[in-house]
Amino acid sequence: MEERTDTLWVDVRTPTEYAEAHVPGAVNLPLFSDDERALVGTTYVQKSREEAIKLGLDLVGPKLGTLVRDAEHLVGNPSEAPSLMLYCARGGMRSRSVAWLLSLYGWRVRTLDGGFKAYKHRLGEYLSRGVPFVVLSGPTGAGKTDLLHLLRDTGHQTLDLEGLARHRGSAFGYLPGAVQPSNEMLRCLLIAELGKFDLSRPVFTESESLKIGRVSLPEELFRRLGESDVVVVDTPREVRTRRIVSLYGALDRDFLSQSFAKIAKRIGGLNLSLAEEALQKGDLTAATEIALDYYDKAYARSCETLYKGRVLGHVTSQTGDLHEMAREIVRISGSSSLSRGENRSN
């Protein structure tokens, strides 16, 4: 179903369930409101399954016509709409009931066996196939994210964990205006991405901690990345400093000050004062140097414990030339198909 472009996913759970997490691209056609679902669930527990079904019918009966009209608004009329894949929490009565109604009206409808719960299990299924990750590791400011984007733009397979988590992955990584997904939603986004990959080719990604901002990576993915092949990338410290200043220089000074405060215990009171002084003067280079002292030490510690996979090689550029580094990463990864993709982009 994920490979078909003529299929639309329809989530029939409540608006709150949908907002927490859903199949990426799915539309919400709730059978019950949040309050109605709670009432039916209470009836199931306190009385019986039969009484819960009766209550559900009483609640849904008067709004069958509304459901059909809502469906027309969301997916189009039956003669023009794509095939529909319906799901609820576990593939039970909610999805089957709405599927019956929509098919009666003329839509082409299927239901997802096991529902949303089964969908979330697909992450483990994909990882068990042996996704050939190549993890880009390196100190802060080495250009890992930029390299990942360049590899993507030149036809290579990439998994942008920070992009999916909507966070750059450090105390300074909050993206102004961005709302991070829930842990469950991040899992769904990862499933959608992993389903696109050709497992005969490397999948490049960036080294990350278990938490990216307030969101946690699924533990099975984090373990898998820790066992994957690694390419270490680096540039001279002055190049890394310039890149960081370029990236964060336009951000609000109060935001940067608050970010430094988050690592105050780690950098010490004196360094925090020096960083604040540098920010007030507009000396972002000096402030960045203070932050790098901490992050370089943290990176050195992580090298000892985080990644246990095979190091394929080291890529270093004295000038920070991303294209030069990307070509070397591709060469080290040993994928002729990636090289062909790069040639097409040129």
Secondary structure, DSSP 8 states (H G I E B T S, - for coil): -TT-TTEEEEE-S-HHHHHH---TT-EE--SS-HHHHHHHHHHHHHT-HHHHHHHHHHHHGGGHHHHHHHHHHHH--TTTS-EEEEE-SSSSHHHHHHHHHHHHHT--EEE-TTHHHHHHTHHHHHHHT---EEEEE--TTS-HHHHHHHHHHTT-EEE-HHHHHTB-SSTT-B-TT-----HHHHHHHHHHHHTT--TTS-EEEE---SEETTEE--HHHHHHHHTSEEEEEE--HHHHHHHHHHHHTTS-HHHHHHHHHHTHHHH-HHHHHHHHHHHHHT-HHHHHHHHHHHHHHHHHHHHHHT--S-EEEEEE-SS--HHHHHHHHHHHHT-HHHHHHHHHH-
